[in-house]
Amino acid sequence: MVEMPRDPQKAARQALAAFEEQADKTMAALSIWALPFRSIYSSVILGADAAFSGGRMNVDRKPDVEKGSTMLARISYWRPYLSRTTAEIGRDLENALGAVTLKMHAEIRQALIYAHFCELMPFVHRGAFRIEETKEGFRLSYPNEDASHFEALDVIASELALTAIEKHFPFDPAPFLRMIETWPRLVGKDFTGVLRAAFDFHLKNVHEDVFIGAEAYERVLGFTHDEFKRVRAALMAYGTWCLGMANAAEASAIQEKGKRQVYFANECLEWLAPLHVSEMVLGVIDQIADVPRNRVDMTLRYFQEAAVAGETISGEGFLAPIQVVENSFLMSPRALQLMTPERNILYVLNKIDRKRFNDLVSGELEPSLLAHARLIFEALPGVGVKTNVIWAGREIDLIGYCHNTNSAVQVQAKAAIPANGARMTQQLETNTLKAVEQLKAFEDLVPEDKDAIIRAVFNVDAGNVRWSSAVLSRSSFGTVRAWQAMEGRAALNLQLLQSIVNDVAGDDAFDLASLPERALKVVSDIAAKGVKSWREETLDVFGTKIVIPLLDLDNPEIGRTRALLLRR
C-alpha cells in the first residue's frame, strides 16, 4: 500500500488541539483553586497594580498600563475555576495573602499565561494562523503579509472605538494623607470633597459612543443613560479614592519606621484590593450620584457578580469589577475605571439573557449607529443623506449624495457588540461579509437604475453619478477574510468617518466616490503612528513553548487620537 503524503498543517493543528485539551486539564488541577477567593484574587490584582504603578515601596520600574490592563482582562478567563474557591476572607488582607505559597504564586503566573493561550485558540480553530510543530512546542504565524497587515488595521479600528478617558485625575495628596492617618474614622470634608471632585471629573472626561437610543435605554435596561453615566462616574470615583488612599499609605510607610511602617505598608495593600462592606459602597454612590437606589442596583447588575457561588458575568476579557463576598464588595480600583464602559452592559445582557437581548436590544443597535453616522456624514461638505432607502424590495441603510461632485455612496451598517474576545470577533466578521453581500446586490445594478434612485430620493436631476460603497461598523470588521471581501469599498466606524470629516473641513464639496481610498488612508495613517511593530513572543504554557505573533502598539498615541475623534 502506498502511504499518502502527510499534511503538515493538518497534523500540527491536530497536535495543538490535543495539547489544548491537556492544558485545560492541567489548569483545572492547579492547587490555587483550593484557596480562598480573596487570597488568589487579591494576589492577582496586586500584581496588576505593580504593572500600572511601576511598583510600590520605592520599587522603581517603568509603569506598564497595557500589562496591568491585560492582567485584569485575563482573570476573566479564570471565572469557572474561581467559582470553585472558598469564601473565607481571613482576619485581614495580610492574613489572606499568607495562604498563597511560593508554589502557588508560580501557578498564578502559569494560569495567566494559560489565559493568554485561551485568547488565541479560537482564532487557531478558525484557521487564522499557520501552525508549525517545533522541538519545544508550536509556532503560530500569519499565513501571509496581507493577513498580518489587515489584522493590524482591524486592531486600530477596534482601539479607536474604545471608551476614552481624556485626562488623568489631578491628585492632591494632602486630603488623602489626612484621611489615611485617621482611617477608619474619616474627616467628612476631605472624604466628600475628594469623592465629589473625582465624580465630577469622571462624569466630564469619559467619552464614548451611545449604543442605543434614550427611550430604548430606559425601556430595556430599566435606567436612563444619564443615570448609568452618573453611577459609572461614582464607581470610578470610588476607585480613584481607593488609589489615592493607597498612595497616601505608601508615602507614609516610606517615611515611617518600625510598627507604623508595617501598618501603613499593609494599609497600602488593603486599599489596592479593598474589601468594603457593600452598604458603605452603595451609600457613597447614593451620596454623590443622586440616582434612586433601585436604579443603582439595576446598573450594578452589569458590573458585579458572586465571587464563589451564583451567577457570574465575567468572560472574554471582561472582568466584573465588583466581586460579592457575603455582605461585602471585593474590588479592583483599576477595574472600576477600566471595566465600566457602556459596551460591557450589552456584553453582559447578551451573555445572561440572550432572548431579552435579541428581542429588545439587537434591533436598537443599528438605528442608533445610523443616527450617529448620519450626523457625521452630513458634516461632509455638500453632502446630503437619506437613511433606510427602499429599492426593489431591498433596503439601503444610508445613501449620501453630493450634487457638486455628482457622487454618491451606499452604506450598509452592521452594529454588533464590539468584540471582547474571539467569539464576538467572529460575529463581527460574519456581519461584515453579510454587508458586502448586500452592497454587491446594489453594485450590480445598471447605472441608469442607480441614477434613478438618486433622482427619486434627493429630488435632483442627476445622471452618470459616480458611486462608492461602504461597510459601517460600531468598531472593527474581522480577520483578513473580511478585509479582503471589502476590497474597493470603504471600511468605516464612527471614529474613522469623523477623521475624514476633520480632514476636509473647510472644503466646498466632497467626492463620495473617493471614500474607499480616503478611509483606507485614514486607518493606514493612524496605524503608521500607532503600530510600533510585529514581533514574536514565546508563551510557556505548562512547559510547552508556543511562539506567537504579537503586535506592539503606541497606546498613548492611539489614546490621544481616540479622545480627539470621540470629542465631536
Salt bridges, closest charged atoms under 4 A:
GLU20 OE1 - HIS125 NE2 2.80
GLU21 OE2 - LYS25 NZ 3.99
ASP49 OD2 - ARG56 NE 2.97
ASP49 OD1 - ARG334 NH2 3.04
GLU119 OE1 - ARG74 NH2 3.18
GLU132 OE1 - ARG139 NH1 3.89
GLU136 OE2 - LYS545 NZ 3.93
GLU159 OE1 - ARG562 NH2 3.20
GLU166 OE1 - HIS207 NE2 2.76
GLU166 OE2 - ARG567 NH1 2.64
GLU181 OE2 - ARG260 NH2 3.07
ASP190 OD2 - ARG178 NE 2.86
GLU208 OE2 - ARG232 NH2 2.78
ASP209 OD1 - ARG568 NH2 2.31
GLU215 OE2 - ARG219 NE 3.09
GLU218 OE2 - ARG295 NH2 2.80
GLU227 OE1 - ARG295 NH1 2.88
GLU250 OE1 - ARG56 NH1 2.92
GLU256 OE2 - ARG260 NH2 3.18
GLU270 OE1 - ARG38 NH2 3.30
GLU279 OE2 - ARG293 NH1 3.51
ASP286 OD2 - ARG293 NH2 2.53
GLU305 OE2 - ARG79 NH1 2.88
GLU316 OE1 - ARG423 NH2 2.79
GLU342 OE1 - HIS225 NE2 3.24
ASP359 OD2 - LYS355 NZ 2.73
GLU364 OE2 - ARG219 NH2 2.69
GLU378 OE2 - ARG374 NE 3.02
GLU429 OE1 - ARG126 NH2 3.75
GLU429 OE2 - ARG481 NH1 3.97
GLU437 OE2 - LYS434 NZ 3.76
GLU443 OE2 - ARG489 NE 2.87
ASP511 OD1 - ARG466 NH2 3.02
ASP525 OD2 - LYS521 NZ 2.66
GLU536 OE2 - ARG139 NH2 2.46
GLU537 OE1 - ARG535 NH1 3.21
ASP552 OD2 - ARG535 NE 2.61
GLU557 OE1 - ARG560 NH2 3.09
